[in-house]
Amino acid sequence: MSARNAYDWDSRKELLEIDFEEQEFRSRIKSVQHRMRDAAIDVLLVWEEGPRGSNIRYLSGFYMAPTWIGGSLVIVERDGDPKLVTSSVAHGEPMHSNIQTSWLRDVRAVDLGYRELLAVVRDIGRTWPSRSRIGVVGFDHLPYALRMGLVDALDGRTLVDDGGLLKGQRAIKSAAEIALLRKLGQITAAGMNEAMAAVRAGSTESDVAAAAHHGCVAAGAEQMTFGCFVGAGKRGALKNMAPRADRRISPNELVVIDLGCKFGGYQSDMSRNVVAGTPTDEIARMIESCQRALVVGKAAIRPGIADQAIVSAMHESISASGYTQWDWSICHGYGLDLVETPTFALSDPTTIEAGMCFYVEPMIIPPAIGAICIEDMIVVTETGFENLTPVPVEAW
């Protein structure tokens, strides 16, 4: 791709805006390369399109803006720095396209479509031994044309799925990642505090969401991931719905707030309830039951426990309160994606380890009342857990 503005390393390095110190990225690459040797993979190919760029950002730092089309490929060999090939380029100018977010020296911009990208892969691959095993992250999800093009470009070398190599790597957060996540928790909590303070009789759901956005962005959020869901009264039972400017909060009404933002590419998710006045006895009992389930779920967190044991502890607590019918309690991992390992899915059992991060989310959702939902961001420590969103859970 021709460009009016140079985007080589010397042109980019004075403009760098990377999420971590370069050594953090280099440590990730060394760990991936070690896993590649264990898996007998000679080269790892990581392809993602548009906003689905979490693996690309994890390895290269490159942030593909969600408003752009195109995709990126990171090529990791067993030794040396990775290479980045991208068609996620705005205005035909790499220097307009967040190239300053990548620490990699070897960055190659190509036009949309696979033809030029595959030509670059073919050129780079000439140095790879003919019997190389090429691991592909998300092999089964590659677009068919790209998959067949890679088979041709790699001239008979074996293409295999990476076997969850990168997924396993990302499941355990580094000290640098956890430090960033603490800041993300603070940003998210700032938004939640402002949103909760905005709940009052006569305010609209949009007023509450606007306060959440202001709190997060003012505290340093990169962007609002899914924004802020706000549901007043029975409407809250729909759970993930856009706030409405024509929906005013009634006196003593239950309101559920669920917000998520990004910082350094990492994603948050947090929920709280507020009653605009005094709750009914029934709502108060449900909120107290949800609070107890949160405490019980957190108390179960420690390295070595099965992920399902944490969810089961919340279910048992809510069952003891008599609300099994409306119990929707869950947990799920987070990081650069909103859902990561551990997924807490029955089909994907996971033993909890220090450095794993997940949301604890007890929920009681009776359709005739609304949603009682408390959600916190947790990081697992060697002895238990750290709560990254310590915002009060009782508000009326």
Wavefront OBJ file of the C-alpha trace (Angstrom):
o trace
v 0.000 0.000 0.000
v 1.351 3.421 -0.933
v 1.006 6.118 1.725
v 1.565 9.844 1.798
v 2.800 9.680 5.388
v 5.562 7.290 6.413
v 4.592 4.686 9.028
v 7.905 2.869 9.515
v 9.197 2.421 13.080
v 11.289 5.588 13.085
v 8.229 7.594 12.035
v 5.955 5.935 14.587
v 8.093 5.656 17.704
v 7.777 9.312 18.691
v 3.977 8.982 18.545
v 3.615 5.702 20.453
v 0.535 5.263 22.635
v 0.818 1.713 23.950
v -1.233 0.214 26.778
v 1.732 -1.339 28.604
v 5.490 -1.044 28.805
v 7.092 -2.812 25.870
v 8.569 -5.426 28.213
v 5.050 -6.620 29.085
v 4.344 -7.321 25.419
v 7.706 -9.043 24.986
v 6.977 -11.228 28.011
v 3.668 -12.272 26.428
v 5.384 -13.195 23.174
v 8.041 -15.262 24.960
v 5.339 -17.141 26.837
v 3.409 -17.781 23.601
v 6.592 -18.994 21.906
v 7.217 -21.381 24.816
v 3.679 -22.752 24.438
v 4.263 -23.103 20.691
v 7.295 -25.303 21.308
v 5.320 -27.476 23.717
v 2.563 -27.846 21.104
v 5.033 -28.509 18.244
v 3.794 -25.397 16.412
v 6.417 -23.603 14.348
v 4.430 -20.481 13.421
v 1.270 -19.024 14.945
v -1.173 -17.023 12.815
v -3.701 -14.778 14.572
v -6.396 -13.223 12.359
v -9.239 -10.955 13.519
v -11.546 -8.548 11.718
v -12.921 -5.146 12.664
v -13.748 -4.652 16.338
v -13.074 -8.310 17.187
v -9.429 -7.541 17.733
v -8.690 -8.651 21.295
v -5.999 -11.189 20.360
v -4.420 -8.676 17.983
v -4.307 -6.053 20.718
v -3.017 -8.565 23.278
v -0.012 -9.462 21.134
v 0.714 -6.344 19.089
v -0.994 -3.518 20.973
v -2.743 -2.521 17.743
v -6.243 -1.180 18.307
v -8.600 -1.718 15.368
v -11.245 0.981 15.707
v -14.802 -0.459 15.642
v -15.830 2.087 13.008
v -13.400 0.675 10.433
v -13.585 -2.353 8.185
v -10.706 -4.668 7.406
v -8.714 -7.049 9.547
v -5.304 -7.784 10.969
v -2.933 -10.724 11.064
v -0.203 -11.200 13.655
v 2.480 -13.710 12.691
v 4.441 -15.213 15.603
v 7.462 -17.348 14.808
v 9.297 -19.419 17.417
v 11.964 -16.761 17.744
v 12.059 -13.010 17.306
v 9.385 -10.332 17.255
v 5.982 -10.897 15.653
v 4.898 -9.185 12.452
v 1.646 -7.283 11.938
v -0.149 -7.215 8.581
v -3.321 -5.122 8.516
v -5.991 -3.899 6.131
v -7.747 -2.017 8.942
v -6.658 1.309 7.530
v -8.665 4.546 7.333
v -8.441 6.981 4.406
v -5.779 4.807 2.792
v -3.338 6.166 5.382
v -1.841 3.899 8.065
v -0.845 6.973 10.085
v -4.583 7.781 10.391
v -5.290 4.287 11.646
v -3.991 3.831 15.200
v -0.652 2.482 13.977
v 0.827 4.431 16.913
v -0.718 1.833 19.248
v 1.574 -1.014 18.141
v 4.999 -1.684 19.613
v 5.949 -3.944 16.693
v 8.667 -2.750 14.341
v 7.504 -4.799 11.356
v 4.061 -3.450 10.375
v 2.735 -3.878 6.837
v -0.452 -2.203 5.612
v -2.368 -3.782 2.741
v -5.544 -2.975 0.820
v -8.905 -4.530 1.681
v -9.435 -8.074 0.540
v -7.169 -11.057 0.993
v -5.023 -10.895 -2.135
v -2.318 -8.530 -0.838
v -2.380 -10.024 2.646
v -1.829 -13.509 1.275
v 1.016 -12.226 -0.896
v 2.730 -10.907 2.251
v 2.198 -14.245 4.025
v 3.635 -16.092 1.028
v 6.678 -13.788 1.008
v 7.338 -14.121 4.756
v 6.673 -17.869 4.655
v 9.411 -18.553 2.110
v 11.884 -18.850 5.004
v 9.801 -21.435 6.904
v 10.830 -25.096 6.537
v 8.616 -27.113 4.207
v 7.468 -29.380 7.052
v 6.420 -26.507 9.316
v 3.262 -26.844 11.406
v 1.341 -23.571 11.203
v -1.037 -23.022 14.110
v -4.071 -20.823 13.499
v -5.980 -19.206 16.357
v -9.691 -19.840 15.769
v -8.971 -22.002 12.733
v -12.591 -23.147 12.360
v -13.805 -19.544 12.299
v -11.575 -18.295 9.507
v -13.467 -16.984 6.456
v -13.445 -19.742 3.843
v -11.669 -17.624 1.218
v -8.894 -16.718 3.666
v -8.541 -20.304 4.835
v -8.168 -21.645 1.301
v -5.865 -18.758 0.416
v -3.570 -19.601 3.326
v -3.415 -23.232 2.259
v -2.265 -22.096 -1.173
v 0.092 -19.362 0.068
v 1.824 -21.697 2.504
v 2.502 -24.201 -0.266
v 1.617 -27.457 1.430
v 2.728 -26.658 4.966
v 0.381 -28.097 7.564
v -2.295 -25.766 8.949
v -3.668 -26.762 12.373
v -5.847 -25.209 15.059
v -3.805 -23.694 17.878
v -5.578 -25.959 20.368
v -6.505 -23.135 22.718
v -2.886 -22.030 23.098
v -3.674 -18.307 23.164
v -6.908 -18.771 25.113
v -4.947 -20.516 27.870
v -2.324 -17.798 27.867
v -4.880 -15.011 28.267
v -6.807 -16.771 31.060
v -4.137 -15.884 33.645
v -3.584 -12.149 33.909
v -0.097 -10.768 34.512
v 0.774 -8.299 37.265
v 0.718 -5.495 34.689
v -2.730 -6.530 33.486
v -4.079 -6.685 37.030
v -2.713 -3.203 37.743
v -4.569 -1.922 34.666
v -7.726 -3.783 35.723
v -7.609 -2.076 39.126
v -7.720 1.251 37.324
v -10.566 -0.031 35.152
v -12.444 -1.016 38.298
v -11.990 2.484 39.692
v -13.257 4.013 36.446
v -16.279 1.720 36.398
v -17.030 2.409 40.062
v -16.881 6.160 39.396
v -19.519 5.764 36.693
v -21.678 3.571 38.907
v -21.502 6.007 41.817
v -22.688 8.854 39.584
v -25.436 6.695 38.081
v -26.727 5.593 41.478
v -26.744 9.183 42.712
v -28.864 10.172 39.690
v -31.687 7.766 40.584
v -34.584 9.756 42.010
v -38.306 9.945 41.440
v -38.991 11.961 38.299
v -35.602 11.346 36.675
v -35.527 9.393 33.434
v -33.632 6.223 32.671
v -31.578 8.293 30.229
v -30.643 10.725 33.021
v -29.168 7.812 34.958
v -27.310 6.454 31.916
v -25.926 9.914 31.112
v -24.527 10.167 34.634
v -22.865 6.769 34.234
v -21.272 7.789 30.935
v -20.040 11.053 32.421
v -18.540 9.324 35.449
v -16.714 6.703 33.406
v -15.386 8.995 30.682
v -14.343 11.705 33.138
v -12.431 9.077 35.125
v -10.526 7.946 32.023
v -12.599 5.355 30.154
v -11.367 4.726 26.625
v -14.931 4.168 25.481
v -18.254 2.789 26.712
v -18.426 -0.855 25.645
v -22.153 -1.499 25.789
v -22.860 1.786 27.544
v -25.287 1.746 30.437
v -28.458 -0.310 30.623
v -31.047 1.184 32.969
v -34.393 -0.423 33.709
v -37.009 0.996 36.077
v -39.707 -1.186 37.607
v -40.987 -4.199 35.660
v -39.054 -3.039 32.597
v -35.846 -3.929 34.434
v -36.731 -7.627 34.106
v -35.878 -7.316 30.412
v -32.305 -6.878 31.773
v -30.180 -5.659 28.861
v -32.212 -2.875 27.355
v -31.369 0.652 26.231
v -32.450 3.424 28.605
v -35.385 5.564 27.522
v -35.747 9.304 27.818
v -39.546 8.908 28.047
v -39.384 6.449 30.954
v -39.512 8.384 34.240
v -38.726 6.701 37.542
v -41.704 6.522 39.898
v -41.512 7.037 43.672
v -40.266 3.912 45.529
v -39.532 2.157 42.229
v -36.778 -0.447 41.819
v -34.091 0.508 39.286
v -31.368 -1.785 37.910
v -28.163 -0.301 36.471
v -25.732 -2.349 34.367
v -22.748 -0.569 32.828
v -19.588 -1.477 30.966
v -16.633 0.513 29.667
v -13.117 -0.016 28.333
v -9.688 1.056 29.506
v -6.574 -0.051 27.644
v -8.831 -2.394 25.685
v -9.944 -4.268 28.811
v -13.668 -4.483 29.454
v -15.704 -3.969 32.600
v -19.211 -4.976 33.595
v -20.942 -3.974 36.826
v -24.496 -3.919 38.192
v -26.299 -2.347 41.133
v -29.875 -1.675 42.235
v -31.332 1.517 43.629
v -34.812 2.141 44.989
v -36.052 5.685 44.406
v -37.427 5.992 47.921
v -38.467 3.099 50.182
v -38.661 -0.484 48.881
v -41.625 -2.713 49.553
v -40.987 -5.500 52.036
v -40.889 -8.010 49.168
v -38.312 -6.050 47.177
v -36.226 -5.472 50.319
v -36.175 -9.237 51.025
v -35.094 -9.978 47.448
v -32.326 -7.390 47.555
v -31.090 -8.779 50.882
v -31.155 -12.319 49.446
v -29.108 -11.177 46.455
v -26.640 -9.460 48.780
v -26.206 -12.643 50.837
v -25.640 -14.649 47.663
v -22.925 -12.190 46.630
v -21.160 -12.642 49.974
v -21.463 -16.443 49.820
v -20.243 -16.584 46.215
v -17.220 -14.445 46.982
v -16.424 -16.511 50.083
v -16.100 -19.600 47.867
v -13.427 -18.025 45.632
v -9.940 -19.449 45.993
v -7.361 -21.169 43.786
v -8.098 -24.854 43.249
v -11.893 -24.663 43.474
v -14.089 -25.734 40.560
v -15.711 -22.769 38.837
v -19.190 -24.287 39.170
v -18.803 -24.461 42.955
v -18.923 -20.657 43.110
v -22.153 -20.464 41.125
v -23.628 -23.356 43.104
v -22.931 -21.528 46.359
v -24.972 -18.555 45.123
v -27.806 -20.798 43.935
v -27.955 -22.552 47.314
v -28.063 -19.241 49.163
v -30.899 -17.892 47.009
v -32.763 -21.201 47.261
v -32.653 -20.962 51.064
v -34.434 -17.608 50.725
v -37.168 -19.177 48.596
v -36.390 -17.490 45.269
v -35.139 -20.424 43.171
v -37.770 -19.786 40.499
v -36.322 -16.346 39.744
v -32.642 -17.184 40.263
v -30.485 -16.356 37.213
v -27.115 -16.052 39.005
v -23.990 -16.447 36.876
v -20.257 -15.771 36.693
v -18.065 -15.269 33.614
v -14.461 -14.385 32.936
v -13.365 -11.043 31.507
v -10.343 -9.249 30.097
v -9.924 -7.878 26.601
v -13.222 -9.630 25.838
v -16.448 -9.325 27.790
v -16.558 -13.124 28.124
v -13.314 -15.051 28.577
v -12.008 -18.120 30.388
v -13.269 -19.126 32.890
v -16.673 -19.196 31.189
v -18.424 -21.107 34.029
v -20.128 -23.206 31.351
v -20.973 -26.811 32.221
v -19.413 -27.825 28.902
v -16.126 -26.100 29.777
v -15.271 -26.930 33.428
v -12.381 -24.925 34.804
v -10.321 -25.058 37.984
v -9.870 -21.556 39.373
v -6.281 -20.265 39.465
v -4.639 -17.149 40.851
v -4.634 -14.440 38.193
v -8.013 -15.401 36.738
v -10.565 -12.602 36.513
v -14.331 -12.951 36.455
v -17.584 -11.261 37.348
v -19.695 -12.542 40.249
v -23.337 -11.800 39.440
v -26.170 -13.030 41.659
v -29.554 -12.224 40.088
v -33.167 -12.532 41.158
v -35.467 -11.463 38.323
v -39.218 -11.821 38.904
v -40.986 -10.436 35.792
v -43.712 -8.754 37.838
v -41.152 -6.725 39.846
v -37.982 -6.149 37.804
v -34.348 -7.187 38.168
v -32.330 -7.447 41.355
v -28.759 -7.812 40.140
v -25.442 -7.148 41.866
v -22.263 -7.622 39.830
v -18.647 -7.101 40.822
v -15.297 -7.455 39.065
v -13.091 -10.031 40.811
v -9.450 -11.008 40.431
v -8.314 -14.256 42.072
v -5.306 -13.993 44.398
v -3.100 -16.687 45.924
v -5.249 -16.685 49.069
v -8.688 -15.668 47.819
v -9.827 -12.702 45.784
v -9.722 -8.930 45.345
v -12.891 -6.992 44.555
v -12.100 -4.296 41.979
v -15.498 -2.540 42.236
v -16.125 -1.869 45.953
v -19.306 0.207 45.566
v -22.043 -0.078 48.242
v -24.697 -2.636 47.342
v -27.550 -1.175 49.399
v -29.107 2.057 48.138
v -32.553 3.434 48.890
l 1 2 3 4 5 6 7 8 9 10 11 12 13 14 15 16 17 18 19 20 21 22 23 24 25 26 27 28 29 30 31 32 33 34 35 36 37 38 39 40 41 42 43 44 45 46 47 48 49 50 51 52 53 54 55 56 57 58 59 60 61 62 63 64 65 66 67 68 69 70 71 72 73 74 75 76 77 78 79 80 81 82 83 84 85 86 87 88 89 90 91 92 93 94 95 96 97 98 99 100 101 102 103 104 105 106 107 108 109 110 111 112 113 114 115 116 117 118 119 120 121 122 123 124 125 126 127 128 129 130 131 132 133 134 135 136 137 138 139 140 141 142 143 144 145 146 147 148 149 150 151 152 153 154 155 156 157 158 159 160 161 162 163 164 165 166 167 168 169 170 171 172 173 174 175 176 177 178 179 180 181 182 183 184 185 186 187 188 189 190 191 192 193 194 195 196 197 198 199 200 201 202 203 204 205 206 207 208 209 210 211 212 213 214 215 216 217 218 219 220 221 222 223 224 225 226 227 228 229 230 231 232 233 234 235 236 237 238 239 240 241 242 243 244 245 246 247 248 249 250 251 252 253 254 255 256 257 258 259 260 261 262 263 264 265 266 267 268 269 270 271 272 273 274 275 276 277 278 279 280 281 282 283 284 285 286 287 288 289 290 291 292 293 294 295 296 297 298 299 300 301 302 303 304 305 306 307 308 309 310 311 312 313 314 315 316 317 318 319 320 321 322 323 324 325 326 327 328 329 330 331 332 333 334 335 336 337 338 339 340 341 342 343 344 345 346 347 348 349 350 351 352 353 354 355 356 357 358 359 360 361 362 363 364 365 366 367 368 369 370 371 372 373 374 375 376 377 378 379 380 381 382 383 384 385 386 387 388 389 390 391 392 393 394 395 396
